Each structure stands twice: as C-alpha cells, then as structure tokens.
Amino acid sequence: MKRFFTLFFLRYTYLPVGTVTTLHFMYPVFVALFGIIFFKEKLGKLKGIVLTVATCGIFFFMETGSSVSMQQALIGILVSLASGVTYAFYMVAIERMKLKDLNSYVLTFYITLCTCVSVGIYAMCIDKFAVFTMQPIGFVYTFIIAFGAAFLAVYTLQLGIKYLGASTAAIFCTFEPVTAVIGGMIFLHESMSMNKLVGCILILGAVTVLSILDNKKN
C-alpha cells in the first residue's frame, strides 16, 4: 500500500492529471488478469464486455497537447502503470488473503498506520519531509485529503471488495473519473468537453449494466 501511495503522487510530476489518471485506471484490467492468471478465475463474457467498455470510457479522459519531453512522458507512463499494478495487487490481496474478513475499521487503521510510517521514512530519506515548513493552510488541505483518500476511500473500498469481490469492485471504481468531472463542474466551474462526456456515458453505461447483472445474480 505504501508503494501505491508513493507512485500515486509521484506520477503527477511527469504528466498532466488527466493522462496519469487514465493510465492508473487500467487497474481493473490488471485485477482481472491477476485473477485469471494466478487464481484461474473465469471472467465471463458479459463481465468482460463491461470491463472493456469501462476501460474504453477511461481513455476519453486522456489529455493531449502536453509539452513534456519524450523521456519525461515515458517515465510518467511507467510510473502511472506501476501505480495501477500495485493498486490491483492491493485489491486482490485483500480478497485472497482473507483480509476482507477483518473488521474494516481495524484493517483501515493498520493500513493507514503502516502507510504513514513508511511514507514518512521515505520522505526523510529523500529530504522531502515538509512537516516543519508547511504553512497552516497546508495542514488543513492535508487533513482533508487524508480523511477522504486514506480513510473513507480505503474503508469503503474494503467493504466493496468484501461484498462484491476484487474484480467487480474494481470496475465500479471506474466511476471515480465521472465524479471528478462532475465535481469540477460544480465546484471549480470547469467545462465539459465532448470527449469527457462520451467517457462519462460509457462508464455510466458499463456500471449500470454491471449493477443489473449483480442484482440478477443475487
């Protein structure tokens, strides 16, 4: 989990937000591949189609026209994909190592504690430990991000894996870019491009179909 968080934030130094987010959200594909290769899972034709459609929708969020160099772009792509792979491993590990049977609050506490300690040591090793130089508003923003991303997101994801399984929960997580676009429109007054609109429609359609399939299965 520490490796995921490190790669998660490191990737933004190389490529635009939309591009790295698109590459990171390849992780549902990696989750499915891990299940098929290592655990002999059967994805199913309909679920495979849903995964394909959701992944195609993610690529409509790709940003173009960036002025980064070829070397910087390559590093950014590799870091973003590595972020997706480690996140997929994290999701599969929760399901396969029976961690989903633990109380979600307890598991979230231990994951967050280990992440805090390991990332703190990493920051000190690279001389980026900014606690004593951070402005007061920085602590406020850090708390908001920590509460939302390191607690609520981790906790609710564990519940999703517990009740749906890693591969299905991963597909539902592709809804995140849609909420980011809607939040940007509401709070930041960002515009909705045609590409993003198509991406939102594909993802919403895929998630809706997956919800219907799960209801029928239940």
trRosetta pair geometry for C-beta under 8 A, 3 or more apart (Angstrom, degrees):
i j d omega theta_ij theta_ji phi_ij phi_ji
1 4 5.6 -50 -154 31 37 114
1 5 6.6 33 153 -16 67 103
1 90 5.7 95 -87 -118 73 129
1 111 5.3 75 -6 -162 178 98
1 114 6.8 91 60 91 120 113
1 115 5.4 -74 116 -76 111 108
2 5 6.0 -57 -151 37 33 107
2 6 6.3 33 153 -19 66 107
2 114 6.6 -103 -48 133 109 88
2 115 5.2 -179 -87 -121 72 62
2 118 3.9 -40 -115 96 154 140
2 119 5.8 -160 -147 -52 94 80
2 122 7.4 153 172 -21 117 138
3 6 5.8 -55 -147 36 31 112
3 7 6.3 23 158 -11 66 109
3 86 5.0 -128 105 -149 108 153
4 7 6.1 -63 -148 43 27 104
4 8 5.8 38 153 -34 66 110
4 83 6.3 94 -150 -152 65 67
4 86 4.4 -164 -80 115 81 116
4 87 5.1 108 -135 -73 129 71
4 90 5.9 -28 -40 -32 151 142
5 8 5.2 -49 -141 28 30 121
5 9 6.7 13 167 -5 63 103
5 115 5.8 82 -1 -157 152 119
5 119 6.0 -52 98 -80 131 135
6 9 6.9 -71 -157 41 24 93
6 10 6.0 21 155 -20 64 119
6 119 6.5 -170 -70 -112 89 93
6 122 6.3 -65 -100 139 129 167
7 10 5.5 -60 -135 41 31 114
7 11 6.3 41 166 -35 66 101
7 79 5.6 -171 -156 -174 90 82
7 80 7.9 166 162 -92 102 22
7 82 5.3 -126 -143 102 151 101
7 83 4.0 -166 122 -83 115 84
7 86 6.3 121 32 31 144 141
8 11 6.8 -58 -165 15 18 109
8 24 7.4 70 -123 -125 74 143
8 83 5.2 127 -79 -144 55 126
8 87 7.8 87 -77 -64 108 118
9 12 6.2 -47 -168 18 46 112
10 13 6.1 -52 -173 19 49 112
10 14 7.9 28 144 -9 70 107
10 79 5.7 -113 104 -171 106 140
11 14 6.1 -69 -165 36 47 106
11 15 6.7 -31 168 38 83 98
11 20 4.4 144 139 -152 120 138
11 23 7.9 -151 -168 74 146 122
11 24 7.2 166 67 -62 168 113
11 76 6.0 97 -161 -154 75 72
11 79 4.4 -179 -93 114 84 113
11 80 4.6 103 -143 -76 142 73
11 83 5.8 -64 -33 -24 139 145
12 15 7.6 -90 -130 61 29 60
12 17 6.4 15 -127 -93 99 72
12 20 6.2 -134 -82 47 55 161
13 76 8.0 -154 79 -98 56 97
14 20 7.5 112 68 -77 89 126
14 68 6.9 82 172 -152 60 153
14 72 5.2 -173 -154 178 85 82
14 73 7.2 155 161 -97 101 24
14 75 5.3 -137 -129 94 149 96
14 76 3.0 -168 116 -79 122 99
14 79 6.4 121 21 35 146 136
15 19 4.5 -95 155 86 122 127
15 20 4.8 144 78 -50 112 96
15 66 6.7 2 -150 -158 71 172
15 68 6.3 -87 -102 0 60 164
15 72 7.6 159 -64 140 69 89
15 73 6.4 82 -89 -126 105 60
15 76 3.6 127 -26 169 107 152
15 77 7.3 87 -46 -54 149 58
15 80 6.9 -38 40 -43 138 134
16 19 4.8 87 63 8 83 106
16 20 7.2 -173 85 -2 40 88
16 63 4.4 -69 93 73 143 148
16 66 5.3 -141 -20 -90 114 125
17 20 6.4 -65 -146 43 27 100
17 21 6.0 28 160 -21 66 114
17 63 7.5 70 62 -13 58 144
18 21 5.8 -58 -144 38 26 113
18 22 6.4 31 157 -23 62 106
18 61 5.2 -144 -162 156 94 81
18 62 6.3 128 137 -151 101 17
18 63 3.6 108 68 -32 125 106
19 22 5.8 -55 -154 31 29 112
19 23 6.6 20 154 -11 64 106
19 62 5.7 53 -107 -150 65 69
19 63 4.9 -85 -42 42 87 91
19 66 6.9 -43 -26 -31 149 147
19 76 7.3 41 111 139 123 131
19 80 7.6 -99 128 -77 77 167
20 23 5.7 -54 -146 41 36 109
20 24 6.1 40 154 -23 68 106
20 76 6.3 -94 -84 178 104 102
20 79 7.8 -22 -133 92 115 97
20 80 4.5 -146 -145 -101 76 126
20 83 7.9 44 179 37 99 149
21 24 5.7 -53 -143 36 30 112
21 25 6.3 23 159 -16 64 109
21 61 6.3 -63 93 123 114 133
21 177 6.3 126 149 -96 127 108
21 180 7.7 -94 -158 55 158 170
22 25 6.1 -64 -150 38 26 105
22 26 8.0 47 146 -38 55 86
22 58 5.4 140 -141 152 72 91
22 59 5.9 87 -162 -110 124 43
22 61 5.1 -178 -77 80 101 93
22 62 4.6 -3 -36 -79 173 74
23 26 6.0 -29 -174 -7 43 114
23 77 6.2 -156 -120 -140 159 61
23 80 3.6 60 95 130 131 132
23 81 5.7 -74 170 -61 111 67
23 83 7.9 84 110 53 96 108
23 84 6.6 -126 141 -27 67 132
24 27 6.6 -13 164 -22 59 108
24 80 5.3 -97 -55 -169 74 85
24 83 5.0 -38 -115 98 98 120
24 84 4.9 177 -153 -67 43 92
24 87 7.3 56 -173 11 92 148
25 28 7.2 4 175 2 68 97
25 55 7.8 177 126 -124 91 63
25 58 4.6 -155 100 -142 129 143
25 84 7.0 -96 -9 -109 9 119
25 173 7.8 -162 -135 116 92 95
25 174 6.0 102 -173 -117 121 78
25 176 7.4 -159 -101 59 124 114
25 177 6.7 -45 -58 -33 162 121
26 29 5.2 -44 180 34 73 118
26 30 6.5 73 126 -21 83 100
26 55 7.0 58 -120 -139 61 108
26 58 7.5 -174 -66 103 55 155
26 81 6.7 -13 54 -123 140 74
26 84 4.7 38 64 -176 86 164
27 30 5.1 -52 -145 38 47 114
27 31 6.2 55 154 -26 72 97
27 84 3.9 -148 -63 -164 84 82
27 85 7.2 -149 -110 -60 84 23
27 87 4.7 -39 -121 84 155 112
27 88 4.4 -164 -162 -58 88 93
27 91 7.5 112 156 6 119 135
27 170 6.3 -128 116 -154 88 118
27 173 7.8 -33 80 89 114 138
28 31 5.5 -47 -146 32 35 116
28 32 6.5 36 154 -17 64 103
28 51 6.0 -160 135 -143 119 98
28 54 6.8 -12 71 100 161 130
28 55 6.8 -141 70 -73 115 96
28 88 7.7 -166 -68 -102 14 105
28 167 7.3 89 -162 -157 79 59
28 170 3.9 155 -110 138 77 109
28 171 5.2 100 -145 -77 142 54
28 173 6.9 179 -66 57 106 102
28 174 6.1 -40 -22 -49 145 110
29 32 5.8 -55 -153 37 32 110
29 33 6.3 30 151 -18 66 108
29 51 6.8 130 -88 168 66 117
29 55 6.0 56 -54 -98 113 142
30 33 5.5 -54 -143 39 34 112
30 34 6.2 40 155 -24 66 102
30 84 5.9 140 -1 139 141 95
30 85 5.3 -154 -144 -110 159 57
30 88 3.6 -118 101 -43 114 172
30 89 7.9 -51 140 -37 123 65
31 34 5.8 -51 -149 32 29 112
31 35 6.6 27 153 -16 61 106
31 88 4.5 -142 -61 -146 69 97
31 91 5.5 -29 -108 83 123 132
31 92 6.0 179 -137 -56 76 98
31 166 5.3 -151 -166 141 121 103
31 167 5.2 171 128 -101 111 61
31 170 4.2 -179 29 -38 160 166
32 35 5.8 -58 -153 37 31 111
32 36 6.3 25 154 -16 67 109
32 41 8.0 -123 -157 87 57 127
32 43 5.6 41 -160 -105 112 125
32 48 7.9 122 -164 -107 150 72
32 51 6.0 38 -49 -143 155 163
32 167 5.2 84 -87 -131 71 114
32 170 7.5 -139 -36 74 79 144
33 36 5.7 -57 -143 40 32 108
33 37 5.8 18 165 -10 69 114
34 37 6.3 -62 -134 44 23 100
34 38 5.6 -22 -177 23 63 118
34 39 7.3 36 137 6 69 104
34 88 6.0 162 -14 147 135 112
34 89 7.0 166 -99 -93 155 57
34 92 4.8 -76 114 -74 147 161
35 38 7.2 -63 -112 53 13 82
35 39 5.1 -51 -152 54 53 115
35 41 3.7 -25 157 29 103 141
35 43 7.4 120 90 -77 122 82
35 92 6.8 -154 -61 -118 78 117
35 166 7.0 175 -64 75 120 117
35 167 5.6 -44 -11 -57 156 123
36 39 7.6 4 -22 57 8 72
36 40 7.3 33 -163 -124 37 19
36 41 5.6 -82 -77 61 47 81
36 42 7.8 83 -110 -95 83 26
36 43 6.3 -26 -73 -38 115 103
39 96 6.8 -129 -82 -104 142 131
41 167 7.3 -180 134 -29 157 146
43 47 5.4 -145 165 89 75 113
43 48 4.8 83 123 -67 125 94
43 51 7.3 -59 -173 4 128 146
43 167 7.2 -145 -123 -176 82 157
44 47 4.1 67 73 20 107 110
44 48 6.4 -171 87 -15 51 87
45 48 5.7 -59 -150 35 26 113
45 49 6.6 26 154 -19 63 104
46 49 5.7 -52 -151 33 33 111
46 50 6.5 35 150 -19 65 104
46 209 7.7 -140 175 154 102 116
46 213 6.1 166 124 -107 134 143
47 50 5.5 -50 -148 36 35 114
47 51 6.3 38 152 -20 65 104
47 167 7.4 54 167 134 134 125
47 168 7.7 -70 -140 -89 124 81
47 171 7.8 -124 -165 -46 86 159
47 210 7.4 74 -122 -115 73 93
47 213 7.1 -177 -76 131 80 164
48 51 5.7 -52 -147 36 31 112
48 52 6.3 33 153 -20 64 106
49 52 5.6 -54 -148 36 32 113
49 53 6.3 30 155 -18 66 106
50 53 5.9 -56 -147 37 29 109
50 54 6.3 27 156 -17 64 109
50 171 6.3 40 127 -161 110 148
50 206 4.8 127 -164 -161 74 89
50 209 5.4 -155 -103 91 111 118
50 210 5.0 118 -173 -67 154 96
50 213 7.5 -104 -45 3 152 147
51 54 5.9 -57 -145 39 28 110
51 55 6.2 28 156 -19 64 109
51 167 7.9 -45 -85 179 132 99
51 171 5.8 -93 -96 -100 75 117
51 206 7.7 132 -65 -168 16 132
52 55 5.8 -58 -147 37 28 110
52 56 6.4 29 154 -19 64 106
53 56 5.7 -54 -149 36 31 112
53 57 6.5 35 151 -22 63 104
53 202 5.6 -153 170 -175 85 95
53 205 6.7 -82 150 92 139 106
53 206 4.3 177 94 -83 110 115
53 209 8.0 53 58 34 149 141
54 57 5.5 -52 -152 33 33 116
54 58 6.8 41 148 -26 63 98
54 171 5.7 138 26 -155 169 85
54 174 4.4 106 176 79 118 168
54 202 7.0 166 -104 136 32 91
54 203 5.5 72 -136 -121 74 67
54 206 3.9 -153 -63 109 87 164
54 207 7.0 93 -100 -49 119 73
55 58 5.6 -44 -155 23 37 116
55 59 7.2 37 150 -21 62 99
55 174 7.5 -100 -71 -112 46 148
56 59 5.9 -52 -159 27 38 112
56 60 7.6 45 146 -25 62 95
56 202 5.9 -103 91 175 92 154
57 60 5.9 -46 -166 17 42 114
57 174 7.1 96 76 160 116 128
57 198 7.5 -154 -131 128 74 68
57 199 4.6 116 -177 -157 71 61
57 200 7.4 157 -171 -33 117 10
57 201 7.5 -154 -123 70 118 52
57 202 3.1 -168 -84 90 108 116
57 203 4.0 -174 124 -48 153 77
57 206 6.6 -137 -3 0 140 130
58 61 6.1 -56 -174 24 47 111
58 174 6.1 -92 -66 -149 110 110
58 177 6.5 134 -124 7 73 153
58 199 6.8 101 -87 -155 11 114
58 203 7.1 91 -58 -79 63 116
59 62 5.4 -8 -170 -20 59 117
59 199 7.5 -162 64 -107 43 112
60 195 4.6 -174 -177 175 88 80
60 196 6.4 164 131 -91 102 28
60 198 5.1 -147 -139 84 159 97
60 199 3.1 -159 72 -63 121 104
60 202 7.0 130 1 23 136 132
61 177 5.2 -88 -63 -169 162 146
61 181 7.8 -124 -110 -61 114 119
61 195 7.4 159 -81 132 29 104
61 196 6.2 64 -100 -108 72 78
61 199 5.2 139 -43 -177 80 173
62 195 8.0 -90 50 165 68 140
63 66 6.5 80 115 -48 104 105
66 73 7.4 138 94 -95 129 109
68 72 4.4 -118 178 93 107 124
68 73 5.1 137 103 -60 117 84
68 76 7.1 16 144 -5 164 145
69 72 4.5 92 55 11 83 104
69 73 6.8 -145 93 -7 41 88
70 73 5.7 -55 -146 37 29 112
70 74 6.4 31 155 -21 64 106
71 74 5.8 -54 -148 34 30 111
71 75 6.5 28 155 -15 64 105
72 75 5.8 -54 -148 38 32 110
72 76 6.2 33 153 -19 65 109
73 76 5.6 -56 -147 38 30 113
73 77 6.3 32 155 -22 65 105
74 77 5.8 -52 -147 34 30 111
74 78 6.4 27 156 -15 64 107
75 78 5.9 -58 -148 39 30 109
75 79 6.1 27 156 -17 66 110
76 79 5.9 -56 -142 39 28 108
76 80 6.1 28 158 -20 64 110
77 80 5.8 -57 -146 37 27 111
77 81 6.3 22 158 -14 64 109
78 81 6.0 -57 -145 40 28 107
78 82 6.2 30 154 -20 64 109
79 82 5.6 -55 -146 38 30 113
79 83 6.4 38 151 -25 63 102
80 83 5.5 -49 -153 29 32 116
80 84 6.8 31 149 -16 62 102
81 84 5.5 -52 -152 35 37 113
81 85 6.4 37 150 -20 68 103
82 85 5.6 -51 -144 36 34 111
82 86 6.3 29 159 -14 67 106
83 86 6.2 -58 -145 40 26 105
83 87 6.3 25 155 -18 62 111
84 87 5.7 -58 -146 38 29 111
84 88 6.3 32 155 -21 65 105
85 88 5.7 -54 -150 34 30 112
85 89 6.5 32 151 -19 64 104
86 89 5.5 -48 -148 35 35 115
86 90 6.5 43 150 -24 64 101
87 90 5.4 -48 -151 31 35 117
87 91 6.6 33 152 -18 64 102
88 91 5.8 -54 -151 35 33 109
88 92 6.3 28 154 -14 67 108
88 170 7.1 37 -117 -117 80 143
89 92 5.9 -58 -144 41 31 107
89 93 6.0 34 156 -25 66 109
90 93 5.8 -55 -144 34 25 113
90 94 6.7 30 156 -23 60 102
91 94 6.0 -51 -156 27 31 112
91 95 7.0 19 152 -8 62 106
91 157 7.5 -92 -107 167 95 117
91 161 6.1 -165 -161 -95 81 132
91 166 4.5 128 143 -148 97 105
91 169 6.7 -165 -159 85 124 118
91 170 5.9 100 143 -72 168 105
92 95 5.9 -64 -156 42 35 106
92 96 5.7 9 161 -2 74 119
92 166 5.0 91 -91 -174 51 172
93 96 6.2 -65 -127 50 26 95
93 97 5.1 4 -179 0 69 122
93 99 6.9 29 132 10 77 133
94 97 6.9 -49 -110 46 12 95
94 99 4.7 -87 -141 71 57 116
94 100 5.4 86 154 -57 87 86
94 107 7.8 85 -133 177 105 147
94 158 6.2 -132 -165 -122 146 79
94 161 5.1 52 103 119 128 162
94 166 7.0 142 63 -88 94 107
95 99 7.9 -41 -28 47 17 84
95 100 5.7 23 -104 -23 47 133
95 161 5.4 -124 -65 177 94 111
95 165 6.1 62 -127 -150 145 57
95 166 4.3 -106 -11 -37 144 108
96 166 7.8 -28 -26 -21 86 142
98 101 5.1 -16 177 11 83 119
99 102 5.6 -35 -170 12 56 116
99 107 5.9 112 172 -127 100 135
99 158 7.9 -86 123 -139 99 111
100 158 6.5 179 -119 -172 72 80
100 161 5.4 -129 -100 111 126 101
100 162 4.2 171 -175 -95 110 77
101 162 7.8 146 -69 -127 36 105
102 106 5.5 -109 163 79 108 115
102 107 4.6 121 94 -56 125 109
103 106 4.2 75 73 8 100 110
103 107 6.8 179 84 -9 50 85
104 107 5.7 -54 -142 41 33 110
104 108 6.0 37 157 -21 66 107
104 155 5.4 94 152 -155 114 76
104 158 4.7 156 -133 98 101 130
104 159 5.7 -4 -95 -61 158 82
104 162 7.3 -90 -73 -25 112 146
105 108 5.8 -55 -146 37 28 112
105 109 6.4 34 153 -24 62 104
105 155 7.0 22 -90 -126 52 118
106 109 5.7 -52 -153 30 30 114
106 110 6.7 21 156 -12 64 105
107 110 6.1 -58 -149 39 32 104
107 111 6.2 30 156 -17 67 110
107 158 5.9 151 89 -136 136 159
108 111 5.8 -57 -142 40 29 110
108 112 6.0 26 161 -16 66 112
108 151 6.4 76 172 -142 130 60
108 154 5.2 132 -127 109 95 114
108 155 4.7 -7 -80 -81 150 83
108 158 6.7 -127 -61 1 91 147
109 112 6.1 -62 -146 40 23 107
109 113 6.1 24 157 -20 63 111
110 113 5.6 -52 -141 37 30 113
110 114 6.2 27 160 -15 65 107
111 114 6.1 -58 -148 39 26 106
111 115 6.2 26 154 -18 63 111
111 154 6.1 -165 93 -177 141 144
112 115 5.6 -56 -145 39 29 113
112 116 6.1 34 156 -24 65 106
112 150 5.4 99 -120 163 104 105
112 151 6.7 19 -85 -83 147 71
112 154 6.9 174 -62 57 95 163
113 116 5.8 -53 -147 32 28 112
113 117 6.5 21 158 -13 63 107
114 117 6.1 -57 -146 39 30 106
114 118 6.0 18 162 -10 67 114
115 118 6.2 -63 -138 44 25 102
115 119 5.8 16 168 -11 66 115
115 150 6.9 -156 89 -142 148 116
116 119 6.4 -61 -138 43 19 102
116 120 6.1 23 159 -22 59 113
117 120 5.8 -60 -150 35 24 114
117 121 6.5 23 155 -17 63 105
118 121 5.8 -52 -150 35 32 110
118 122 6.3 34 150 -19 64 106
119 122 5.3 -51 -145 38 36 116
119 123 6.2 40 153 -24 66 103
120 123 5.7 -51 -147 33 30 112
120 124 6.6 26 155 -15 62 105
120 129 7.0 57 -161 -116 67 111
121 124 5.9 -57 -151 37 32 109
121 125 6.4 35 151 -24 65 106
122 125 5.7 -55 -149 32 31 114
122 126 6.6 5 161 3 66 107
123 126 6.5 -70 -147 49 28 92
123 128 4.8 -100 -157 80 78 84
123 129 4.4 113 126 -78 107 71
123 130 7.6 -95 180 0 130 72
124 127 7.3 30 -170 -81 34 34
124 128 8.0 -109 -62 49 20 56
124 129 4.6 18 -82 -41 67 135
129 132 7.8 39 125 12 90 91
130 133 5.2 -77 -160 59 73 98
130 134 5.2 94 136 -57 95 93
130 138 7.9 -82 126 155 119 153
131 134 6.1 -43 -144 5 24 117
134 138 4.0 -125 -178 89 103 144
134 139 6.2 118 120 -51 127 78
134 142 7.5 1 -176 -23 156 141
135 138 4.7 108 59 -8 71 106
135 139 7.9 -136 99 -5 45 80
136 139 5.8 -50 -160 27 41 110
136 140 7.0 41 146 -18 67 101
137 140 5.4 -49 -155 32 43 116
137 141 6.4 40 150 -15 71 103
138 141 5.9 -55 -148 40 33 107
138 142 6.1 35 153 -21 66 109
139 142 5.5 -53 -142 38 31 114
139 143 6.3 35 156 -23 64 104
140 143 5.9 -54 -151 32 28 110
140 144 6.6 27 152 -18 62 105
141 144 5.7 -54 -150 35 34 112
141 145 6.4 30 154 -15 67 106
142 145 5.9 -57 -147 40 31 108
142 146 6.0 30 155 -20 66 110
143 146 5.7 -56 -141 39 29 111
143 147 6.1 26 160 -18 65 108
144 147 6.0 -56 -145 37 25 107
144 148 6.2 11 161 -7 62 113
145 148 6.1 -66 -143 46 26 102
145 149 5.4 -11 175 13 69 119
145 150 7.6 59 130 -5 68 98
146 149 6.8 -61 -115 53 17 86
146 150 4.7 -29 -159 33 60 126
146 151 6.9 52 145 -12 65 100
147 150 7.3 -10 -51 53 11 84
147 151 5.3 -33 -153 34 42 126
147 152 6.5 40 150 -12 64 104
148 151 7.3 30 -14 50 6 83
148 152 5.4 -36 -142 40 39 121
148 153 6.4 50 150 -25 58 103
149 152 7.7 3 -36 52 13 82
149 153 5.0 -11 -142 18 38 138
149 154 7.7 61 151 -27 45 89
150 153 7.3 28 -25 46 13 101
150 154 6.1 1 -176 -11 34 127
151 154 6.3 -63 -137 39 11 104
151 155 6.0 6 165 -15 56 116
152 155 5.8 -60 -141 39 25 110
152 156 6.1 13 166 -9 65 112
153 156 6.3 -61 -141 43 24 101
153 157 6.1 27 159 -22 62 112
154 157 5.8 -57 -146 36 26 113
154 158 6.6 29 156 -21 62 105
155 158 6.0 -57 -157 31 28 111
155 159 6.9 26 149 -15 62 104
156 159 5.5 -50 -152 35 40 114
156 160 6.4 44 149 -22 67 102
157 160 5.5 -52 -151 34 35 115
157 161 6.4 33 153 -17 67 103
157 169 6.7 106 -161 168 70 130
157 173 7.3 33 -118 -90 104 122
158 161 5.8 -52 -146 37 33 109
158 162 6.2 38 152 -25 64 107
159 162 5.5 -54 -148 33 32 117
159 163 6.4 7 163 -1 67 110
160 163 6.5 -70 -145 46 25 93
160 164 5.5 -25 177 26 67 121
160 169 3.9 122 134 -128 108 116
160 172 6.5 -139 -161 69 138 138
160 173 7.9 134 115 -58 163 92
161 164 6.7 -72 -114 58 19 81
161 165 6.7 -10 -158 177 56 10
161 166 5.4 22 -134 -84 102 60
161 169 4.8 -74 -76 2 59 165
164 168 4.1 -122 161 91 108 122
164 169 4.8 138 78 -57 122 82
164 172 7.2 22 119 -2 172 137
164 214 7.1 -32 -128 -125 100 144
165 168 5.0 74 66 20 92 104
165 169 6.5 -169 85 -9 41 95
166 169 5.9 -64 -143 42 25 109
166 170 6.1 29 159 -26 64 108
167 170 5.7 -52 -149 30 28 114
167 171 6.9 28 154 -18 61 101
168 171 5.9 -53 -154 32 35 110
168 172 6.7 32 150 -15 65 105
168 210 6.8 159 -150 -178 87 122
168 214 6.8 99 -158 -84 142 125
169 172 5.7 -56 -151 38 35 111
169 173 6.5 44 148 -30 65 102
170 173 5.5 -49 -154 25 34 118
170 174 7.8 49 147 -31 58 87
171 174 6.0 -35 -171 5 42 114
171 206 7.0 -120 -180 142 108 113
171 207 7.1 170 139 -98 90 69
171 210 5.7 174 117 -103 136 165
172 175 6.0 -23 175 -2 56 115
172 207 6.1 93 -121 -132 61 104
172 210 6.9 -144 -70 102 80 144
173 176 5.8 -1 175 -20 65 113
174 177 7.1 -28 -180 18 59 100
174 203 5.3 -145 130 -141 105 112
174 206 7.2 -11 82 86 140 133
174 207 7.1 -156 72 -64 97 106
175 178 5.3 -56 -167 37 58 119
175 179 6.3 54 142 -19 82 102
175 203 6.2 155 -97 154 50 119
175 204 7.7 82 -118 -89 90 58
175 207 5.5 53 -71 -82 109 157
176 179 5.9 -58 -149 37 35 107
176 180 6.3 37 153 -23 68 105
177 180 5.2 -52 -146 34 37 117
177 181 6.4 39 155 -21 68 100
177 199 7.0 -53 115 140 133 127
177 200 7.9 -134 110 -87 92 71
177 203 7.0 176 64 -52 103 170
178 181 5.9 -52 -152 33 31 109
178 182 6.5 26 152 -13 64 107
178 199 7.8 -159 -81 120 79 88
178 200 4.9 113 -120 -128 96 85
178 203 5.4 -153 -48 89 122 138
178 204 6.4 118 -118 -58 158 90
179 182 5.6 -54 -144 41 35 110
179 183 6.0 37 155 -21 67 108
180 183 5.7 -54 -144 39 28 111
180 184 6.3 32 154 -22 62 106
181 184 5.7 -54 -149 35 29 113
181 185 6.6 30 153 -19 63 104
181 190 7.7 -115 -156 91 58 128
181 192 6.8 79 172 -114 113 88
181 196 5.4 159 -125 177 144 127
181 200 6.2 -103 61 -74 152 122
182 185 5.8 -54 -152 34 32 112
182 186 6.4 23 155 -14 66 109
183 186 5.9 -60 -143 41 31 105
183 187 5.7 -12 175 17 71 114
183 188 7.6 50 131 5 68 100
184 187 7.0 -67 -120 54 19 82
184 188 4.8 -42 -156 48 61 120
184 190 3.9 -17 149 28 106 136
185 188 7.5 -9 -39 58 10 75
185 189 7.2 34 -163 -126 38 19
185 190 5.5 -85 -79 63 49 77
185 191 7.6 73 -108 -115 88 11
185 192 6.1 5 -88 -54 130 98
192 196 5.8 -128 -161 83 67 121
192 197 5.6 78 159 -64 108 97
193 196 4.7 92 57 10 83 102
193 197 6.9 -143 96 -8 43 88
194 197 5.5 -54 -148 34 33 115
194 198 6.4 33 155 -18 66 103
195 198 5.9 -55 -151 35 30 108
195 199 6.4 29 151 -18 64 108
196 199 5.4 -54 -146 39 34 115
196 200 6.2 39 154 -22 67 103
197 200 5.7 -52 -149 34 30 112
197 201 6.5 30 153 -19 63 105
198 201 5.7 -54 -150 35 32 112
198 202 6.4 31 154 -18 66 106
199 202 5.9 -55 -147 36 31 109
199 203 6.3 23 158 -13 66 109
200 203 6.0 -60 -145 41 28 106
200 204 5.9 26 159 -17 66 112
201 204 5.9 -57 -141 41 26 109
201 205 6.1 28 158 -20 62 110
202 205 5.8 -58 -148 37 26 112
202 206 6.3 24 156 -18 63 108
203 206 5.7 -55 -146 37 31 110
203 207 6.2 26 158 -15 66 108
204 207 5.9 -56 -142 40 29 108
204 208 6.1 32 156 -22 64 109
205 208 5.7 -56 -147 36 28 113
205 209 6.4 26 157 -17 64 106
206 209 5.9 -56 -150 36 30 109
206 210 6.3 29 153 -18 64 108
207 210 5.6 -54 -147 38 32 113
207 211 6.4 37 152 -23 65 103
208 211 5.7 -52 -151 32 31 113
208 212 6.6 30 152 -17 64 104
209 212 5.7 -55 -152 36 34 112
209 213 6.4 35 151 -20 66 105
210 213 5.6 -52 -147 36 33 113
210 214 6.4 32 155 -18 65 105
211 214 5.9 -55 -148 37 30 109
211 215 6.4 31 154 -19 64 106
212 215 5.7 -54 -148 36 31 112
212 216 6.4 30 154 -18 65 105
213 216 5.8 -56 -150 37 31 110
213 217 6.3 32 152 -21 65 107
214 217 5.5 -54 -147 36 33 114
214 218 6.3 32 155 -18 66 104
215 218 5.8 -54 -147 37 31 109
